[in-house]
Amino acid sequence: MPVYGPQPVAARLPEARPLMNADGSLASVSALAAIGWKLVDKIGPFSPHGLGIAIGYVAGGSLGAARAERLYAIKKDHIWNALMWAVVGVIIGSRLFYVAGHLGDYFPDDILGIVRIWEGGIVFYGGAIGGIIAGVPYLRRHGIPFWHAMDSIAPGFPLGLLIGRIGDLVIGDHLGGPTSFFLGYRYDGGALPPGCAVPGDPSPTVSCPAIGGVVHQTALYDWLNVLIVFPVVLWAGRKRRPDGSLFMFMASWYALGRLVSDFARPATTYGGLRGTQWVSVAIIAYGLYRIARVGWRALEPLPATEPPAAVPQERPGSGWSEQQAWSEEVRAWSAEARAWAAKERRAGGTEETTHSEAEDMIAEGGPATPPAFREATDDEPGDPAG
């Protein structure tokens, strides 16, 4: 079982690597070339990890909301409302993905440990997928096309990661195995993250070196990856692209980087790959398919109109007045609402307002008070009861 919290020096892996031999010569050029700093687990009462996630989420959301309004005619409020719903999915999804890869740590002896998320143990892919799933119902209720929302926030994902991974670097999260790579991380002290690999641990989540030890810092590799992805996606997203192509381009590029960097992290494998690597493979495969299907050409921004609201397919039943029914019609300010109103008129509806007058009121935001209605009689042409 993993041992959580800072570990005694004797329990950390690998053993400390001296920087000089007994005769005074350099023991390892790579050890000197490695990047080192002292870990910080708290900044006042706050975790650098939590601060990085929060600031990154707000920054990425702000960029996505601005793009949504400029290119996809989606009001900023809709993006922020969907992102607030997504927070719930991020928390649940990130934890469930972690638990799914470490079932032996919780079943059957510590089932309640599943909810102790403050002890560590979340997965980025789980949070991303959970957040998207949680935001979809809001998008559907407000008639916002799924891929329009995803493409609008596509550059926001790498921007959020670019900021969030700084918190991971400060606390030393996502440490991998021993390395002589020049971008390896040299541990210079400070509290190590939870989930350290200790002797006899069959499924370590983090390699925890002794002071002077050098290991892979996969959060650094991830940060360098999104440092390149962000400006590329931002440049490609200056204009609207076919539905889903920009988001899947971003997701596929990121997934390719994760597929490679995850080889440096200790974990249980399935068919030679970690669970997150199989997710990366699936994302890359679907991304290539999506782009091949819809293309990559630049498109013009959508006109700035309110997304269509839900419109009833037929008049409400008994208990509803004609005045209330009219309110349902004029609240939808889109072509769908106009077509529905026209259908009502052809069927012998009761509005006195002409088609052009109705369109004018819809364009102006609807009438301040509903127009007068005339009573329908059984002998009127087109009366459904006649």
N, C-alpha and C positions, 0 to 999 in steps of 0.2 A: 504493500500500500504506500502511496506517496506520503512523504512527511511534509506538512505545510509550515510555512513561516521560515525565518532565517535559520540556517543549519550551522552546526558546529563545524569548524574547519576540517576536522578529521572525516566528516561525512560527505564533504563536497567532492565532486568529480569534475575534471581529472585532478591529479595532484598538481601542486604549484610548480610552475616551470621557472627555474632561476634564469635571470637575464645574463649572468656571466658565469663562465666555468671557474674551477678552482684556481687555474693559472692566470685568471684575469682576462682571458679572451672572451669575445662575444659568444654566448651559447646559441643564439638564434636571431638572425636578422629579422625574421618575420615577427618574433615576439616584440622587437623594438618598433617595427613598422605598424603593429596593430594599434587600433584606436582604443584608448582607455579613458575611463572617467569613474568617479565615485557615484554609486547609485543613491538616489534620493527617493524614499517611499512616501514622504509627506511634505507638502508646502503649506505650513500652518496646519489648519485642520483638514486640508484638502489633499486628495490623491492626485498626483500629476497625470495618472492614467485617466481618471474621471474628468479632470479639467480638459485634457486633450480631446476626449470624445465629445464633451459638451460644446466646446468652442468650435471644433470641426463640424459638428452637426449643424450649428447655427450658420457658420460661414458657407457650407455647402448648400444649405437650404436657401439662404439669401440669394446666392448666385442662381440656383435653379428657379426660384420664384420670379426673379427679374427676367430670365430667359423665357419662361412660360408666358409671361404677359407680352413680351416683344415679338416672339416668333410663333406662338401657338394660340394667341388670343385667350389664354387662361388667366383669370384674375389671380393676383398674388395670394389673396386670402384663401383660395381653394388649395393652392400648393401647401401653404402653412397648415391648414386644417388637416389635410391628408398626412402631412409629416407628423403632426401631433398624434394622430391615430397610429402612425407607424412606430412611434416610440414603444408602445405596448408590445408590438410584434417583435421589435428588435430585442427587447429584454427576454421575452419568452423563447424566441427562436435561437438566440445565441446560446442560451443555457441548455436547451434541449439537444442541440447539435453536440455540445460538449458531453452531456450525460450519455448520449447514444454511443459515443466513442470510448466511454469509461464505465460501462455498465457494471463491471466487477467491483468498482469502488463504492457502489451504492446498493446493489442487490446481492444478497437479501439482508445484509446487516445494517445498512445506513440509508434507508429509503428517504428519511427526512433530510438527509444531506443534499438532496436534489434542489431544495429551495434555498440553501445557504449560499446564495450567489456571491455574497460579500467575501467569501473565503477564496474566491478566484474560480476560474473555469468557465470561460465563454469562448465562442468561436465566431469570427467575423462573418463567414458565409452564412451561418445560421441566423445572425442578426439581420443581414441584408435581405435574405429570403423571407424571414418572418416579418420584417418591416414592410416589404412590398405587399405581402399577402394581407396584412392588417390595413393597409391604405386603400386597397382595391374597392371595398364596399363603398367608401366615401366617393371615390371617383365615379362609380356606377350610379350612385344616387343623384349625382349632379351632372350626369351626361358628359363626363370628360373622357375622351378616348384614352385608353391605357397607355398606348405607345407615345402619344403626345406628351403625357406627363413624364414618362420615363426618359424620353429624349430631351425634354427640357431640363431635367436635373442631371443629365449624364456628366457634364463637367463638374458638378457638385460633389459627386462620389470621390474622385481622386483628390479634390481640394480638401474635403473633410478628412480623408485618410492622411493627406500630407500634414495636416495639423495634428490629428489624433495620434499618429505614430511617434510624434515627438514625446508625448507622454509615456509611450512604451519604452522609448530609448532612455528616458530619465530614470525609470524604475527598473530597467533591465529585463523587461518582459520578452518572451519569445526567443530565449537563448537556445542555440543549437549545440552540436557536438564539438569536440576539440578540432582545431584547425591551425594551419600555418598560412592561411590566406591573408593577404595584406590588409583586407578590410575586416579581419577578425576583431572581436571585442576582447580587450584585456581588462579583467576584473580588478579594479583598484580599491575595492572595499564598499561598504554600505550594505543595507538589508537586501538580501536576495528575494526574488518573487516567490510566491507559493508554487508548489508542485515540483520541487527540486528532485533531480534524479539522485537516488542514494543506492548503495550496494544492495542487490537483490530485488530492486523494483522492476517488475516485468513490463510496465508500460509508463515510463517517465514522460512528463509533459515538458520539462525544462531541464537542460543541463546546467548545473550550478558549479562553477569552477571555484578553486581556491584563489586567494589573492595572487595575482601575477599570471594566473592561467588564462589562456586565450581560446575562445570558442566562437562559433558562428553567431552573429547577431542578425537573425532573420528579419527582425523589425527594421533594421537599417537597410537591408536589401529591398524590403517592401517599400520603404520610404524613397529610396533612389528610383525604384520602378515608377511610383506615382509622380515623382518629380518630373519625369519625362512624359508620362501619360497625360498629366493635367494640361500643359500648354498645347499638346498635339490635339486633344479632344476639344479644347476651347477654340483653337483655330479652325478645326473642321466644323465646329458647331456655330460658326458665324452666320451661316445660313441654315435654313431648315433642310433636313435630309428625309428620305423616305422613312415611313413609320418603323421604328425599332432599330434602324441601321446604326445610328450614332450611339445609342445606349449599348448595343451588343458589340460594337467595335471597341468601346471603352472596356466593357466587361471581359471580352475575349483577351485583350491586351493584358489587363490586370491578371486574369486567370493564368495566362502563360507564364508570367513572372512568378506567381505563387506556385505553379506546378514545379518550377525549377528550384526555387528557394526552399520549399518544404522538404526536399531531400536532405537538407542540413539539420532538420529537427528530429529528435528522438520521438518515436511513437509507434504504436502497433500498425502494421501494414496489412492490407487485404489484396492479395494478388500482386504484391510488389509495390503497391502505392498506399499512402495514407488516405484516410477518408476524405480529407479536404482536397487531396490531389485528384481523386475520382470526380469530385464536384467540379474542379477546374477543367478536367477533360470534357465533362458534359457541357459546361458553359462555352468552351471553345468550339465544340462541335455544333451547338445550336447557333452560336454567333456567326460562324461561317455559312451555315444554311440560311439564316435570316438575311444576311447581307446579299448572298447570291440570289435570293428570291425577290427582294424588294429593290435592290440596286443601291447606288451611292450618289446619285445626281443631286445637285443643289436645287432647292425649291424656293418659291417665294413665301414670305410670311403669310400666315392665315389672317383674314380680315378681323379687325377688333370687334367682335360681337360676343354677346353673352352666350355661354354654352346652353343648349336646349334643356329646358326643364322637363320633368316627367309630365306627360299629358294623358289624361284618361282616354281610353279607347271609345268609350260611350258615355252618355249622360249618366250622372249619379242617379241612384234609385230614389225611392220615395223618401221624403224627409228633407230633400234638398230643394231650395227654391231656384227659380231661373236666375235670380240675381247671383247666387252662390256659384251656379254652374258657369255663368259668364266670367266670374273672377278666376275660375280655374283655367278658362281659355286664354284670357289676356295676360296671365302671368307667364306664359311660355312665349318668349320673344324670339322665335326662330322660325325657319321655313316649315318645320314640322307643325308648329302651332297654327300657322296660316293655312296649311293644307287641311288640317283637321277642321278648322272653322269653315272652310269652303265646303267640305264634305257635309257638315251640319246644315249649311244653307241649302245645299242640293236636296237634302233629305227632308226639307221643310222645317228648319229650325225656327226659333222664335225671336231672334235678334232683329231689331229694326235697322241696325247699323249696316251700311253697305260694305262690300269687300275692301274698297280703297280706304274707307274711313277706319275700318278695323286695323288695316295695315299701318295707317298713320299713327293710330293710338299705340299700337305695339311698338313702333319705332321710337315713340316719344316716352316710352316707359309705362304705357297703360293710362286709362282715364283716372282722374282723381276720384270720381264716383261712377258707378256703373250706369249705363244708359237706361232709359225707360224700356220696359218690355211690354209688348202687347199680348193680350190674352189669345191663346190659340183656341179655335173652336173646332168641333168635330167635322163641320162642313167645309173647312178651308182646304184648298188644294195642298196636297203633300203632307197633311196631318197624319202621323202614323196611326192614330186611332180611327181615322175615317175610312 
